Amino acid sequence: MTTISIIIPAYNAEETLAATLQSCLHQSLQPREIIVVDNGSHDATAKIAASFGSKIHYFFTKNEGVSRARNIGAEQATGEWLLFLDADDQLLPYALETLLTAAEVQQANVVYGMVIERREPPQLARLNGFDFAAGLPPYGAERNFWRCAIATPGSALVKKSLHEKMGGFVTGYEPMEDRDYWIKCGLLEKIAFCDTVVLDKIWRPSSHGSQHSKRIYRGQRAQRALRHWASERGCETDWMPDDRMIIKSALDEAVWRRCVDILKPLLKEAKMVGVFHWKAALLAALFSRPLPKWMSEHEAR
């Protein structure tokens, strides 16, 4: 019988973890295991996980980012398929069953479904995660390159063998680790689509996906590293934008969103590839800002 491991990285998730775990336990197709990787929490996350007893496999690690936590969970997993669920998301009751059925029918090692997205402060819910990324390589990679067509990891199943082949999630790309992951999936394997809502997700002001400066800066770093990664594995790269286009796109968005704190390091990288962006240069000169706290010394070089 095909088996699924659910991996939940959790950091100070005492308010949401119980509901997330309940959604995993109430599946029409039961997972082989539910793994909680506590990413250095200092609240009641551990107690909540323990309250579910042997139904939950709990691991504690120091806080080194969601990517490392997911990779630790994947190393411990014994299921054939993996689903990476955030600790404040809830799977709909038929999620695992419908995703797995779609993967088997379409003979794919990656499959994703649709998501109900809610935002705080409260806004009208919307559907996300349509069939834009479904197809044979490199189609899925192309469709995820500029905007993540797979709304969130909790809406997708990935074969563990493929996760290992890719090398897992890359640390230091957060909050762009998801898009980098799906691009690599799309370079290596067919991506299938499940025409069903499988996940209920709330985007909060502190959610990684809402941190524009970090997303833009680390996003262009991740995109520029992809060509080398793909070439090493014999994947098609002719379709990939060059460094100049990637940097220009990052500067365009940084200017549009007024992410002044990343303009100087972005302009420094732009200069290295021969790109001049007068709007970014003017904005950086008029509104000088210190480097953001999240930017490491390595990133700032």
N, C-alpha and C positions, 0 to 999 in steps of 0.2 A: 504494500500500500504506500502511495506517495505521502511524504511527510513534510510538514511546514514548521519552521521555527520562527517565532515572533521575538524580535530583539527591541528592547525599549531602553534607550539611554535616558537617564533621569537626573536632573539637577534641581534640588529644592522644589520637588514636585508634589509636596504634601497635599495641596489643594485639589489636584487633578488626577493623581496616579490611580486612586481607587476606581474611579469611573472608567479610566482607560483599561485597567486590568479586567474589570467586569465585562467590558465590551469584547475582550479577547476570549474570555471564558464562555461567553454566550454565543459562540459561533455554531452555525449549522454543521460545519466541518471542523472538528476539534483540532487545534494545533498539537504537534508532538510535544512542544515545550514553549514556555514563555520565559524569556530571559530578561531580567532587569539589571542593567549596568548602572549603578549609582556613581555618578560622575563627581564625587566629592561633596555631596550634600551635607548641610549642617542644620537641617530641619528634621521633620518626622518621616522623611521618605523611606528610610530603612524599616521603621516600625510598620508603616502601611504595607510594604512589600511582605514583611514577616507575617502580617495578619492573614495572609492568604495561604499560609502554610506551605506544604510540599507542592502546591500547584504552580509555584513561582520559583525559578532558579535566580538567586540574587548574588550579585558580585559588586564589590566596592572597589573603586579605584580613585586615585587623585584626579583633580580636575585638569585635564589636558585637552579638552574640546570634544565636541560631539562625534567627530570622525573617529578618534581613537576609541571612544566608548563603543561605537557601532562595530568597529573592527574586533574589539575584545569579545563582544557578544557573538560575532560570527565565528570566531575561533572556537568558542565553547559550544556552538550549535551542532546538533547531530541530525537535523532535518535536511532533506534534499533541497528544499526551497527556503528562502529567507524573506522576511518582511520586516523592514525597519520602521518602527512606529514611534512617533514622538509621545512623550509622557502626558501631553494634554490633548491628544486626539482620541477619537472613538471610532472603532470599526463598526460598520453596520453588520447585523447578524449573519448575513449571507456572503460577506466579503471574501473570505478565504475560499469558499466553495465556488463562487462564480469566477474569481480570478484564476483558480487552478483549472477549472473547466475550459476557460478561454485559452489558456496556455496550451493545454493538451490538444484541443481541437485545431488550433492554429500552428501547432508544433513549434513553439517558441520558448526560449529560455528566459525571456523577460516579458512581463505583461503588466499593464496598468489600467486602472479604472478611473471613474469620475469622482469628484470631491464636492461636498457641500462646504462652502467657505463662509465663515462668519468673521466679522471684524469687531474689535473693541477700540473705541467706544461703539456701542451697538449700531450696526448698519444692516440693511437688507441683505439676506443671504444670497449667494450666487453659486452657480455651477461652474466648475473648472475641470480641466483635464480631458479635453476632447481628443479625437483620433489623429491629431496633427503629427505625432511622432511615430506612428505605426508604419512599419515597412522593413524592407531588407537593407543591410548596410550599403552605403553609409547614410541612408535616408534619415534614420532616427537621430544620428549625430548632427546632421545638417539642421534638422528642425529644432534641436535643443541648443544650438550653438549661441544664438543671440538672446533667446528667451526660453526658459525651462517649460517645455510642453507637458512634462509630467509634474503635476502640481506639487507633490510631496512624496517622500519615500513610503509613507504609510499607505499609499494607494497602489503599491506595486509589489509584485513577487519577482524575485531574482533567484536563479539557480545558484546554489552555493558554489558549484564548480566554476561558474562564470565570475562570481565575486572574487574568488581566489585567483583566477586567471588575470583579472584586471589589476590585482594588488589592493583591492579594497578601496575605502575612502581615503583621499589624500588629506593629511593634517596640514593646517595652515592656510587652507583655502576657504574656511568658513567665513561667510555663509554661502559660499559658492560651491561647496563640496558636492551638493546634490547635482547641480547641473553638470559639473565635470564628470561625475559618476555616470549619468545617463548618456552623455556624449560618448563616453568610452564603451558603454553597453551597445550603443547604436553603431559604433565602428566595428564591433566584433560579432554581433548577433542580430538576428531579426527581433524587432520589438512588436509585440502584439497588443491589441487594445480590447478592453472589456467594456462593452456599452452598458455599464451599470454603475450607479453611485455606490461606492464601497466605503467611503470615509466621511466623517463629520469633523471638520477642522476649524479651530478658532485662531485667527491671527491677532496677536496682542501687540501693543506698541513696542514691547521688548523682544518680539520674535526676530530671529536672525534675518528672515527675508525682508524685514522692514528697515534694516540698517543700511541705508543707501551708500554712505561713504565706503564702508567696509566691503559691501557687495561690489561696487564699481571697481575699486582698486584691486581687490584680490581676484575679481572676475577676469580682468585683463591679464593678470599674471597666469591664471589657470589656462586661459585660452591660448596664450603664447607658448605655453609648455606642451600643448597637445600635439603639435606637429612632430616633435621629437618622439613623444610617447607612441604615436601612431606609426611613425616610420620604423621604429624598432620592432614593431609587431607586423610589419608588412601591410598595414592598412592604407587605403586610398586617402591621399591628402591634397589632391589637386583642387578640391572644392574649398579648402580652408582659406579664410582671409589672411593676408600677411600682417606682420607686426604693425605696419604703418596704419592700416585700416582699423586694427583692433585698438590701438592707442587713440586714434582720432575719435572713434566711437565712444571710448571711455571719457575722453575730455568733453565731448559734446554733451553727454549725460550729466557729467559732474557740473558743468556750467548751468545746464537746464535746471538741475535740482539744487543749485547753489551749495554744492559740497566743497566749500572753500578750503577745508582742512586737508584735502588730498591733492589740491591743485599743484602745489610745488613739487612733490615727489612724482606726480604724473607728468608734469612738464619736463622734469629731469629725464625721465625715461623716454619721453617723446623726442627730446633733443638727440638722444643716442641713436634713434632710428630715422632722424631727419624730418621730423614733423614739427611744424610751428602752428600754434593755435592762438591767434591774437586775442580772442575773447577770454580764453582761460588765462593768458598772460596778464591781461588788463585786470581781470577780477582778482587774481592772486596779488597783484601790486596794490590794488585799492583796499583789499580786505585781508591783510596778512593774518594768518592763524598759526598757532603752534601745531606740530604734528599730533595726530590723535593718539590717545593713550594705548589703543589696541595695536598700533603699528610697531612691530618689533624693530630692533636695530638692523636686522638683516633686510627687512622690507624697505627700510628708509634709505638704504645705500643706493 
